[in-house]
Amino acid sequence: MKRLCLLLITFVLSIAMQAQWTDNPAQNTRIALCDHNAAEVYVSTDKTTGDTYIQWHFQGENGWSPWLQRLNAEGLPQWSRDGIHVTTPDFATWSPGYSMTAVPGGVVSVFRTLGPHHWAVKINADGTFPWGAYGLMLFNGEGGGRSEVLAGDDGGVWALGTDMDSTFLQYVNADGTLRTYATIKDPVKKCSNGILVPANNGVFVVYSKHTLQGYTNYNKEIYVAGYNKDGEQIVPETLLLGEQTIGASYVHYAIPDGMGGGYVYQWHNAIGNSYNIYVTHFSASGACTVTDPDGIPVHSYDPYNNYTNAYAMVDPVSKDLLLAYIQRDAASQSQYRIYMNRFTPAGERIWDEGILIADYKGYSYGDVSIDAFEYGGGFAVTYSTGQNHIEAVGYDDDGNSLWSTNLSTTSYSKTISENSSGFHLGQNIVAWINAEDGGVYGQNIGWEGTLGEITPPLPPAPCYAPTDFQGDYYYQDETMEFGARLSWTAPQETPLRYNLYVTDPSGCETVIEIAPTETSYLDRMSIIGHVIYRLTAVYDDCESDFALTETGEDYLLINVTSVREDAQEEIVEVTKVFTLNGQCIRQANLEELSHGVYVVQGWSSDGKLITKKIVIK
């Protein structure tokens, strides 16, 4: 009996050891059993625990329905070897567009059933169903198309669904109570293909408005609007990408920019009859920051190649968009290459015609993803090859290659996850279905290109900003001094210095360095008008964000209504001339000025910079 127990324990330990992340790309980690026809794999990591949830779909007793598995950071499955099956009744036999996201302590899956209705099911980390075994019906039974879900800031989720004409948005609290849902519709156009982007006080919905053009094409525009958790529109609808006649299957994509706004991109052949990817951006206020209504192309006009199948990520430091995509020969569709490019929020394309990641080697590429390192400093591009391999290449911020690694070298056909987990605790996770044995497999990869046991990178030292930035205009009769009086609260750590950025009414910016022991500053002004002040703290290896005011602004705007005059001094060399409203006049020759009152700045005979008012008659 003891020998049998010992064998059983050894067997269990052997399975556990095999389930951990491997450093051998020929022996990837098996996560669950499913079916060789399974598909639609999604990955999402709970950043509060390090657990990663993987969802896939195959035919069950209730139709084509989702199954989920939970992994810890070491790659060990935490639920049964087959995962947990979502048994909500009456699933459609075809894919209605599932979505899922990790939330603190669990995972939420949103999908459409045969009804057609949209449902949300939550599974806690311990495998229980806090919203009931069947979950919650959303949008009061409306909807019927694709689904989207986004984790909220309090354990709840934003859920989105569509029907043939409208888009529906609803917030589900962490306890499963439903908020009032919103309906996005237009009296003459269909509103669909909504994408969720987190906003500072709610959520942005990026959606298309379209009308049918022929049998398969649409006249399509892309808009954004903001909503709160009670379904109220709080940011007006804004046009992001102008009308194009494109195929119905070419949807758009949107991701958050890390600053409260987001990037939007899509590909189509409506411009020049050559497929290209077009990028635009909107700010935290919902305003489009790219002036071209068509968006910025990822590549200049190229009638010989198509650029499609893009996947994007935002650099956590620069907030630029990192975009990986496939180039295809337009004539034969047989030659494939992978490129990447970088875009700023203003729409500047940084890397010209892109950086080549993988050249043509006689086979096609697919399933491209790009993930920035969690603390910045670089990113990794992952892709599959025509040999059924999965490869990854690491890059620094300038696009220089750092390393190249195989994640999987097995030759069986793979259905790879629609996304990857993104780097967390130093590792990124990709999952797939083995078409031969029906196994769900996965592999981690570290920020240095290693597999298996990963050493997480050290987080950067906090770069604390000053707080409670305040200021006002002041005037002193006795000294005839004018200017701005500024104050702030010192950050948690003493900086090397403070940088005060001053923008005068003419748009000229100067930087004033202030000692680290100071928490106030008196700026004696020499011009009239609105002056903008921004303040940062400078450390050994970083400069902080701008200090915030009590109202959350990152600047102070002070209106200087008069100037200090050095009445006893004479100006012998004029440097600047201003009108009384602060406008800078380029000419410094006083004899060429028209009649009026001016503020003149210049040098005195003893080398002092002084300011005087003069009257030209």
C-alpha positions as CSV (number, residue, x, y, z in Angstrom):
1,M,0.0,0.0,0.0
2,K,2.8,2.4,0.9
3,R,4.5,1.6,-2.5
4,L,1.2,2.4,-4.3
5,C,0.8,5.7,-2.5
6,L,4.4,6.6,-3.2
7,L,3.9,5.8,-6.9
8,L,0.7,7.9,-6.9
9,I,2.5,10.9,-5.3
10,T,5.4,10.5,-7.8
11,F,2.9,10.5,-10.7
12,V,1.1,13.6,-9.4
13,L,4.4,15.4,-8.8
14,S,5.5,14.4,-12.3
15,I,2.4,15.9,-13.9
16,A,2.9,19.1,-11.8
17,M,6.5,19.4,-12.9
18,Q,5.5,18.9,-16.6
19,A,2.8,21.6,-16.3
20,Q,5.3,24.3,-15.3
21,W,6.7,26.6,-17.9
22,T,9.4,24.8,-19.9
23,D,12.5,26.2,-21.4
24,N,12.4,23.7,-24.3
25,P,10.4,25.0,-27.3
26,A,9.9,21.4,-28.5
27,Q,8.0,20.5,-25.3
28,N,5.6,23.3,-24.5
29,T,3.4,23.4,-21.4
30,R,0.1,21.6,-21.7
31,I,-2.7,23.6,-20.1
32,A,-5.9,21.6,-20.7
33,L,-7.6,19.0,-22.9
34,C,-10.3,20.2,-25.4
35,D,-11.0,19.2,-28.9
36,H,-9.0,19.3,-32.1
37,N,-11.6,21.5,-33.7
38,A,-11.4,24.1,-30.9
39,A,-10.6,27.7,-31.8
40,E,-10.8,31.4,-30.6
41,V,-8.2,31.4,-27.8
42,Y,-8.0,34.5,-25.6
43,V,-5.5,35.3,-22.8
44,S,-5.8,37.8,-20.0
45,T,-3.7,38.3,-16.8
46,D,-4.9,39.4,-13.4
47,K,-2.3,42.0,-12.6
48,T,-3.3,41.9,-8.8
49,T,-2.4,38.2,-8.4
50,G,-0.2,37.3,-11.5
51,D,-2.8,34.6,-12.5
52,T,-3.4,34.2,-16.2
53,Y,-6.8,33.1,-17.6
54,I,-7.1,31.3,-21.0
55,Q,-10.4,30.9,-22.8
56,W,-11.1,28.7,-25.8
57,H,-14.2,27.4,-27.6
58,F,-15.5,24.1,-28.9
59,Q,-18.7,22.2,-29.3
60,G,-20.3,21.2,-26.0
61,E,-23.7,20.0,-25.0
62,N,-24.9,23.6,-25.1
63,G,-23.4,24.5,-28.5
64,W,-20.1,26.2,-29.5
65,S,-19.3,27.5,-26.0
66,P,-16.4,28.8,-23.9
67,W,-14.0,26.8,-21.6
68,L,-11.5,28.5,-19.3
69,Q,-8.4,27.6,-17.4
70,R,-6.5,29.5,-14.7
71,L,-2.7,29.4,-14.5
72,N,-0.5,30.8,-11.8
73,A,2.7,32.7,-12.7
74,E,4.7,29.5,-12.9
75,G,2.4,28.0,-15.5
76,L,0.6,25.5,-13.3
77,P,-3.1,25.0,-14.1
78,Q,-5.3,25.7,-11.1
79,W,-8.5,24.2,-12.2
80,S,-9.4,20.7,-13.5
81,R,-7.3,19.3,-16.4
82,D,-10.2,20.1,-18.8
83,G,-10.8,23.6,-17.4
84,I,-14.2,25.0,-16.5
85,H,-17.1,25.0,-19.0
86,V,-19.5,27.9,-19.3
87,T,-22.9,26.1,-19.5
88,T,-25.2,29.0,-20.3
89,P,-28.0,27.3,-22.4
90,D,-28.6,27.6,-26.1
91,F,-25.3,28.7,-27.6
92,A,-25.2,29.2,-31.4
93,T,-23.4,26.6,-33.4
94,W,-21.2,29.3,-35.0
95,S,-18.9,31.9,-33.4
96,P,-20.9,34.9,-32.3
97,G,-17.9,36.9,-31.1
98,Y,-16.8,36.0,-27.6
99,S,-14.7,38.2,-25.4
100,M,-13.1,37.9,-21.9
101,T,-11.0,39.8,-19.4
102,A,-9.4,39.2,-16.1
103,V,-10.7,41.2,-13.1
104,P,-9.2,41.3,-9.6
105,G,-9.7,37.8,-8.2
106,G,-11.3,36.2,-11.3
107,V,-12.4,36.4,-14.9
108,V,-15.5,37.6,-16.9
109,S,-16.6,36.2,-20.2
110,V,-19.1,38.0,-22.4
111,F,-20.8,36.3,-25.4
112,R,-23.9,36.0,-27.5
113,T,-26.2,33.1,-27.3
114,L,-28.7,31.6,-29.8
115,G,-31.6,33.8,-28.4
116,P,-30.0,36.1,-29.5
117,H,-29.0,37.6,-26.2
118,H,-25.7,38.8,-24.7
119,W,-24.6,37.2,-21.4
120,A,-21.8,37.9,-18.9
121,V,-20.4,35.1,-16.7
122,K,-18.0,35.7,-13.9
123,I,-15.7,32.9,-12.5
124,N,-13.8,33.5,-9.3
125,A,-10.2,32.3,-8.9
126,D,-11.6,29.4,-6.8
127,G,-13.8,28.2,-9.7
128,T,-17.1,29.5,-8.3
129,F,-19.7,31.5,-10.2
130,P,-20.6,34.6,-8.2
131,W,-23.1,35.8,-10.8
132,G,-24.8,32.5,-11.0
133,A,-24.0,29.4,-13.1
134,Y,-25.7,30.9,-16.2
135,G,-24.5,34.5,-15.6
136,L,-26.4,37.7,-16.4
137,M,-28.4,38.7,-19.4
138,L,-27.3,42.1,-20.6
139,F,-29.0,45.1,-22.3
140,N,-32.4,43.9,-21.2
141,G,-32.3,41.2,-23.9
142,E,-31.3,43.5,-26.8
143,G,-28.4,42.9,-29.1
144,G,-27.4,39.8,-31.0
145,G,-24.0,40.5,-32.7
146,R,-20.4,40.6,-31.5
147,S,-19.4,41.2,-27.9
148,E,-16.8,43.3,-26.1
149,V,-15.8,43.5,-22.5
150,L,-13.4,45.7,-20.5
151,A,-12.4,45.6,-16.9
152,G,-13.5,48.6,-14.9
153,D,-11.7,50.4,-12.0
154,D,-13.6,48.8,-9.2
155,G,-13.9,45.1,-10.0
156,G,-16.8,45.5,-12.4
157,V,-16.8,45.4,-16.2
158,W,-18.0,47.4,-19.2
159,A,-19.9,45.1,-21.6
160,L,-20.8,46.0,-25.2
161,G,-22.9,44.3,-27.8
162,T,-24.5,45.0,-31.1
163,D,-27.5,44.1,-33.3
164,M,-27.9,44.9,-37.0
165,D,-28.5,48.6,-36.4
166,S,-27.3,49.7,-32.9
167,T,-24.6,49.3,-30.3
168,F,-25.4,48.7,-26.6
169,L,-23.3,49.6,-23.6
170,Q,-23.8,48.5,-19.9
171,Y,-21.7,48.5,-16.8
172,V,-21.8,45.5,-14.5
173,N,-20.8,46.1,-10.9
174,A,-18.5,43.7,-9.2
175,D,-21.4,42.2,-7.2
176,G,-23.3,41.5,-10.5
177,T,-25.8,44.3,-10.3
178,L,-26.5,46.0,-13.6
179,R,-26.4,49.7,-14.3
180,T,-28.6,51.4,-16.8
181,Y,-27.6,50.6,-20.4
182,A,-27.0,53.0,-23.2
183,T,-28.0,52.6,-26.9
184,I,-25.8,54.1,-29.5
185,K,-27.8,54.6,-32.7
186,D,-28.3,56.9,-35.7
187,P,-31.6,57.5,-37.6
188,V,-30.1,56.9,-41.0
189,K,-26.9,54.8,-40.4
190,K,-26.1,51.6,-38.7
191,C,-23.8,51.8,-35.6
192,S,-21.7,48.7,-35.0
193,N,-18.3,47.2,-34.3
194,G,-17.8,49.0,-31.0
195,I,-14.5,48.9,-29.3
196,L,-14.1,49.9,-25.6
197,V,-11.2,52.2,-24.4
198,P,-10.9,53.2,-20.7
199,A,-11.5,56.9,-20.0
200,N,-10.7,59.1,-17.0
201,N,-14.3,59.2,-15.7
202,G,-15.9,56.4,-17.7
203,V,-15.3,54.7,-21.0
204,F,-14.9,55.6,-24.6
205,V,-16.8,53.6,-27.3
206,V,-15.1,53.7,-30.8
207,Y,-17.7,52.6,-33.3
208,S,-18.5,52.7,-37.0
209,K,-21.4,54.3,-38.7
210,H,-22.2,52.8,-42.1
211,T,-24.6,52.4,-44.9
212,L,-24.7,49.5,-47.3
213,Q,-22.9,50.0,-50.7
214,G,-23.8,47.2,-53.1
215,Y,-23.9,43.6,-51.7
216,T,-20.8,43.4,-49.6
217,N,-19.3,46.9,-49.1
218,Y,-20.1,49.7,-46.7
219,N,-19.7,53.4,-46.7
220,K,-18.1,53.6,-43.3
221,E,-17.0,56.3,-40.8
222,I,-15.5,55.9,-37.4
223,Y,-16.6,57.9,-34.3
224,V,-15.8,58.1,-30.6
225,A,-18.0,59.1,-27.7
226,G,-17.7,58.9,-23.9
227,Y,-20.1,57.4,-21.3
228,N,-20.2,57.0,-17.6
229,K,-21.2,53.9,-15.6
230,D,-24.9,55.0,-15.6
231,G,-25.1,55.0,-19.4
232,E,-25.0,58.8,-19.7
233,Q,-23.0,60.3,-22.6
234,I,-20.4,62.6,-21.1
235,V,-18.2,63.2,-24.1
236,P,-19.8,64.3,-27.4
237,E,-19.6,62.1,-30.5
238,T,-16.5,63.0,-32.6
239,L,-15.5,61.9,-36.1
240,L,-12.2,60.1,-36.1
241,L,-11.9,58.7,-39.6
242,G,-13.8,60.0,-42.6
243,E,-16.0,58.0,-44.9
244,Q,-14.5,55.1,-47.0
245,T,-16.2,52.5,-49.1
246,I,-14.7,49.2,-47.7
247,G,-15.5,45.5,-47.4
248,A,-17.8,44.5,-44.6
249,S,-15.2,42.2,-43.1
250,Y,-12.6,45.0,-42.5
251,V,-13.4,46.2,-38.9
252,H,-11.4,48.7,-37.0
253,Y,-9.4,48.4,-33.8
254,A,-8.7,50.7,-30.8
255,I,-6.4,50.6,-27.8
256,P,-5.8,52.9,-24.9
257,D,-2.9,55.4,-25.1
258,G,-2.1,55.4,-21.4
259,M,-3.0,59.1,-21.2
260,G,-6.8,58.8,-21.0
261,G,-7.3,58.7,-24.8
262,G,-6.7,56.1,-27.4
263,Y,-5.3,55.0,-30.8
264,V,-7.6,53.7,-33.6
265,Y,-6.5,51.8,-36.7
266,Q,-8.0,49.9,-39.6
267,W,-6.9,48.6,-43.0
268,H,-8.7,48.8,-46.4
269,N,-8.1,49.4,-50.1
270,A,-10.4,52.3,-50.5
271,I,-7.5,54.8,-51.1
272,G,-5.6,54.1,-54.3
273,N,-7.1,50.5,-54.5
274,S,-4.1,49.3,-52.5
275,Y,-4.5,47.8,-49.0
276,N,-2.9,49.9,-46.3
277,I,-3.2,50.4,-42.5
278,Y,-4.4,53.8,-41.3
279,V,-3.8,55.2,-37.8
280,T,-5.5,58.1,-35.9
281,H,-5.6,59.1,-32.2
282,F,-8.0,60.9,-29.8
283,S,-7.2,62.7,-26.6
284,A,-8.6,62.3,-23.1
285,S,-11.2,64.8,-24.0
286,G,-12.3,62.8,-27.1
287,A,-10.8,65.2,-29.6
288,C,-9.0,63.8,-32.6
289,T,-5.3,64.9,-32.6
290,V,-4.5,63.8,-36.2
291,T,-5.5,66.4,-38.8
292,D,-5.8,64.0,-41.8
293,P,-9.4,62.7,-41.8
294,D,-8.2,59.5,-43.6
295,G,-5.6,58.7,-40.8
296,I,-1.9,58.3,-41.3
297,P,-0.8,55.3,-43.5
298,V,1.6,52.8,-42.1
299,H,3.4,52.8,-45.4
300,S,3.5,55.3,-48.4
301,Y,1.3,54.4,-51.4
302,D,2.5,51.1,-52.7
303,P,0.5,49.5,-55.6
304,Y,2.7,46.4,-55.5
305,N,2.2,45.3,-51.9
306,N,-0.7,45.1,-49.4
307,Y,-0.3,46.0,-45.7
308,T,-2.8,44.3,-43.4
309,N,-3.3,42.2,-40.3
310,A,-2.0,44.7,-37.8
311,Y,-1.6,44.3,-34.1
312,A,-0.7,47.2,-31.8
313,M,0.5,48.1,-28.4
314,V,1.4,51.4,-26.7
315,D,4.9,52.2,-25.4
316,P,4.3,52.7,-21.6
317,V,7.0,55.5,-21.5
318,S,6.7,57.5,-24.7
319,K,2.9,56.7,-25.2
320,D,3.7,56.1,-28.9
321,L,1.8,53.4,-30.8
322,L,3.8,50.3,-31.7
323,L,2.3,48.5,-34.7
324,A,3.3,45.2,-36.2
325,Y,1.8,44.1,-39.5
326,I,2.1,41.9,-42.6
327,Q,3.2,42.8,-46.1
328,R,1.8,40.8,-48.9
329,D,2.6,40.8,-52.6
330,A,-0.4,42.4,-54.3
331,A,-0.2,40.4,-57.5
332,S,0.2,36.8,-56.1
333,Q,-0.5,37.2,-52.4
334,S,2.3,34.6,-52.0
335,Q,5.1,36.6,-50.5
336,Y,4.9,37.6,-46.9
337,R,7.0,39.8,-44.7
338,I,6.5,41.3,-41.2
339,Y,7.2,45.0,-40.5
340,M,6.7,47.3,-37.6
341,N,6.3,51.0,-37.2
342,R,5.9,53.7,-34.5
343,F,3.4,56.6,-34.4
344,T,3.1,59.6,-32.1
345,P,-0.3,60.9,-30.8
346,A,0.0,63.7,-33.4
347,G,0.2,61.1,-36.2
348,E,3.9,61.3,-36.9
349,R,5.3,58.1,-38.5
350,I,8.6,57.6,-36.8
351,W,10.2,54.7,-38.7
352,D,9.6,55.9,-42.3
353,E,8.5,52.9,-44.3
354,G,8.8,50.5,-41.3
355,I,11.4,48.2,-39.9
356,L,11.7,44.7,-41.3
357,I,11.1,42.0,-38.7
358,A,10.9,38.8,-40.8
359,D,11.9,38.6,-44.4
360,Y,10.3,36.2,-47.0
361,K,11.7,32.6,-46.6
362,G,9.3,30.7,-48.9
363,Y,6.4,30.5,-46.4
364,S,3.8,32.7,-45.0
365,Y,3.6,34.4,-41.6
366,G,0.6,35.0,-39.4
367,D,-0.8,35.6,-35.9
368,V,1.4,38.7,-35.3
369,S,1.4,40.4,-31.9
370,I,3.5,43.1,-30.3
371,D,4.0,43.7,-26.6
372,A,5.9,46.4,-24.8
373,F,8.1,45.5,-21.8
374,E,6.1,46.5,-18.7
375,Y,8.6,49.1,-17.5
376,G,9.5,50.4,-21.0
377,G,12.9,50.1,-22.7
378,G,11.7,47.8,-25.5
379,F,9.2,45.4,-26.8
380,A,8.8,41.9,-28.4
381,V,7.1,40.9,-31.6
382,T,5.7,37.3,-31.7
383,Y,4.5,35.6,-34.9
384,S,3.8,32.1,-36.4
385,T,5.5,30.7,-39.5
386,G,4.4,28.4,-42.3
387,Q,6.4,25.7,-40.5
388,N,3.9,25.9,-37.6
389,H,6.6,27.4,-35.4
390,I,6.1,30.4,-33.1
391,E,8.9,32.9,-32.9
392,A,9.6,36.1,-31.1
393,V,12.1,39.0,-31.6
394,G,13.0,41.6,-29.0
395,Y,13.8,45.2,-29.8
396,D,14.9,48.3,-27.9
397,D,13.0,51.6,-28.1
398,D,14.9,52.6,-31.3
399,G,13.9,49.4,-33.2
400,N,17.3,47.7,-32.8
401,S,17.1,43.9,-32.4
402,L,18.0,42.6,-28.9
403,W,17.3,38.9,-29.2
404,S,15.5,36.2,-31.2
405,T,13.8,33.1,-29.7
406,N,11.7,30.2,-30.7
407,L,8.7,29.7,-28.4
408,S,7.5,26.5,-30.1
409,T,9.3,24.3,-32.7
410,T,6.7,21.5,-32.8
411,S,5.3,20.9,-36.3
412,Y,1.7,20.3,-35.6
413,S,-0.9,22.8,-36.8
414,K,-1.7,25.4,-34.2
415,T,-4.7,27.8,-33.6
416,I,-2.9,30.6,-31.8
417,S,-4.5,33.0,-29.3
418,E,-6.2,36.1,-30.6
419,N,-3.9,38.1,-28.2
420,S,-1.1,37.6,-25.7
421,S,-1.1,38.4,-22.0
422,G,1.2,41.3,-22.3
423,F,4.4,41.5,-20.2
424,H,3.7,41.2,-16.4
425,L,6.2,40.0,-13.8
426,G,8.7,40.0,-16.6
427,Q,6.9,37.5,-18.8
428,N,4.5,37.4,-21.7
429,I,2.2,34.3,-22.4
430,V,1.0,32.9,-25.7
431,A,-1.5,30.0,-25.9
432,W,-2.8,27.8,-28.7
433,I,-4.8,24.7,-29.7
434,N,-3.0,21.7,-31.1
435,A,-5.1,20.6,-34.1
436,E,-4.0,17.0,-33.7
437,D,-4.5,16.0,-30.1
438,G,-6.9,18.7,-29.0
439,G,-4.6,20.0,-26.3
440,V,-4.4,23.6,-25.1
441,Y,-0.8,24.6,-24.9
442,G,1.1,27.7,-23.9
443,Q,4.5,29.2,-23.5
444,N,6.0,32.1,-21.6
445,I,8.8,34.3,-22.7
446,G,10.7,36.8,-20.7
447,W,11.7,40.3,-21.4
448,E,15.2,39.1,-22.2
449,G,14.0,36.4,-24.6
450,T,14.3,33.5,-22.2
451,L,11.8,30.7,-21.6
452,G,10.8,28.9,-18.5
453,E,11.9,30.4,-15.2
454,I,12.0,34.2,-15.5
455,T,13.7,36.8,-13.4
456,P,11.4,39.8,-13.4
457,P,13.0,43.1,-14.2
458,L,13.4,45.6,-11.3
459,P,10.7,48.3,-11.5
460,P,12.1,51.8,-12.0
461,A,12.6,53.9,-9.0
462,P,9.5,56.1,-8.4
463,C,9.7,59.4,-10.0
464,Y,7.7,61.5,-7.6
465,A,6.2,64.8,-8.8
466,P,5.5,67.8,-6.6
467,T,1.9,68.2,-5.6
468,D,-0.6,71.0,-4.8
469,F,0.8,73.4,-7.4
470,Q,-0.6,76.9,-6.7
471,G,0.0,80.4,-7.9
472,D,-1.5,83.9,-8.3
473,Y,-0.6,87.3,-9.8
474,Y,0.8,89.9,-7.4
475,Y,1.6,93.6,-7.3
476,Q,3.6,95.6,-4.8
477,D,3.1,99.4,-4.5
478,E,6.3,100.0,-2.5
479,T,8.7,98.2,-4.9
480,M,6.5,98.5,-8.0
481,E,7.0,94.8,-8.5
482,F,4.7,92.7,-10.7
483,G,4.6,89.0,-11.4
484,A,3.5,85.5,-10.2
485,R,3.8,84.0,-6.8
486,L,4.0,80.2,-7.0
487,S,4.1,77.4,-4.3
488,W,3.9,73.6,-4.1
489,T,4.3,70.7,-1.8
490,A,7.6,68.8,-2.0
491,P,7.5,65.1,-3.2
492,Q,8.2,62.1,-1.1
493,E,11.8,62.0,-2.0
494,T,14.0,65.1,-2.3
495,P,14.9,65.8,-5.9
496,L,18.1,67.2,-7.3
497,R,16.2,70.3,-8.4
498,Y,12.9,71.5,-9.7
499,N,12.4,72.6,-13.3
500,L,9.9,75.5,-13.7
501,Y,8.7,75.7,-17.4
502,V,7.5,79.2,-18.2
503,T,5.6,80.0,-21.5
504,D,5.1,83.7,-22.0
505,P,2.3,85.2,-24.1
506,S,4.3,85.2,-27.3
507,G,4.8,81.4,-27.0
508,C,8.4,81.5,-25.9
509,E,9.3,78.9,-23.3
510,T,12.1,79.2,-20.7
511,V,13.2,76.8,-18.0
512,I,14.1,78.0,-14.5
513,E,16.0,75.7,-12.2
514,I,15.0,75.9,-8.5
515,A,16.9,74.5,-5.5
516,P,15.5,71.3,-4.1
517,T,15.0,72.9,-0.7
518,E,12.5,75.5,-2.0
519,T,8.7,75.0,-2.2
520,S,7.9,78.5,-3.5
521,Y,9.1,80.9,-6.2
522,L,8.5,84.5,-7.0
523,D,8.7,85.2,-10.7
524,R,9.1,88.9,-11.4
525,M,7.5,89.4,-14.7
526,S,8.6,91.8,-17.5
527,I,5.6,91.3,-19.9
528,I,1.9,91.6,-19.8
529,G,-0.6,88.8,-20.7
530,H,-1.3,85.1,-19.9
531,V,1.7,83.1,-18.7
532,I,1.7,79.3,-18.3
533,Y,3.7,77.6,-15.6
534,R,4.5,73.9,-15.3
535,L,6.7,72.3,-12.6
536,T,8.6,69.0,-12.4
537,A,11.0,67.4,-10.0
538,V,14.4,66.2,-11.4
539,Y,16.2,63.1,-10.0
540,D,19.4,61.2,-10.9
541,D,17.7,59.1,-13.6
542,C,14.3,60.7,-14.3
543,E,12.2,63.8,-14.5
544,S,8.8,63.6,-13.0
545,D,5.4,64.3,-14.6
546,F,4.1,67.9,-14.2
547,A,2.8,68.8,-10.8
548,L,-0.9,68.9,-10.5
549,T,-3.1,71.7,-9.2
550,E,-6.0,71.1,-6.7
551,T,-8.3,70.8,-9.7
552,G,-6.2,68.2,-11.4
553,E,-4.6,70.4,-14.1
554,D,-0.9,70.0,-14.9
555,Y,-0.3,73.7,-15.4
556,L,-1.1,77.1,-13.9
557,L,-2.4,80.0,-16.1
558,I,-1.7,83.4,-14.6
559,N,-2.8,86.6,-16.2
560,V,-0.2,89.3,-15.6
561,T,-2.0,92.7,-15.9
562,S,1.0,95.0,-15.5
563,V,4.8,95.0,-15.4
564,R,7.6,96.1,-13.2
565,E,9.2,99.3,-14.5
566,D,12.9,100.2,-13.9
567,A,12.1,103.9,-14.0
568,Q,15.6,105.1,-12.8
569,E,17.5,103.2,-15.5
570,E,18.0,103.9,-19.1
571,I,18.0,101.1,-21.8
572,V,21.0,101.3,-24.1
573,E,20.4,98.0,-26.0
574,V,16.8,96.9,-26.7
575,T,16.2,93.1,-26.7
576,K,12.4,92.7,-26.8
577,V,9.4,94.9,-27.5
578,F,5.9,94.0,-26.4
579,T,2.5,95.5,-26.9
580,L,0.4,96.1,-23.7
581,N,-1.5,92.8,-24.4
582,G,1.7,90.8,-24.4
583,Q,2.3,90.4,-28.1
584,C,6.0,90.2,-29.0
585,I,7.1,92.6,-31.8
586,R,10.1,91.3,-33.7
587,Q,11.7,94.7,-34.6
588,A,13.8,96.2,-31.9
589,N,14.2,99.6,-33.6
590,L,12.0,102.0,-31.6
591,E,12.0,104.6,-34.4
592,E,10.1,102.1,-36.6
593,L,7.2,101.6,-34.1
594,S,3.8,103.1,-34.8
595,H,2.1,105.4,-32.3
596,G,1.2,103.7,-29.0
597,V,2.3,102.5,-25.6
598,Y,4.9,99.6,-25.5
599,V,6.8,97.6,-23.0
600,V,10.5,97.5,-23.8
601,Q,13.1,95.1,-22.3
602,G,16.8,95.6,-22.7
603,W,20.2,96.1,-21.2
604,S,21.3,99.2,-19.1
605,S,24.7,100.7,-19.3
606,D,25.9,98.8,-16.3
607,G,24.7,95.4,-17.7
608,K,21.3,95.0,-16.0
609,L,18.3,93.6,-17.8
610,I,15.5,96.1,-17.2
611,T,12.0,96.8,-18.4
612,K,10.3,100.1,-19.1
613,K,7.1,101.4,-20.5
614,I,7.5,103.9,-23.4
615,V,5.0,106.0,-25.3
616,I,5.6,106.5,-29.1
617,K,4.0,109.7,-30.4
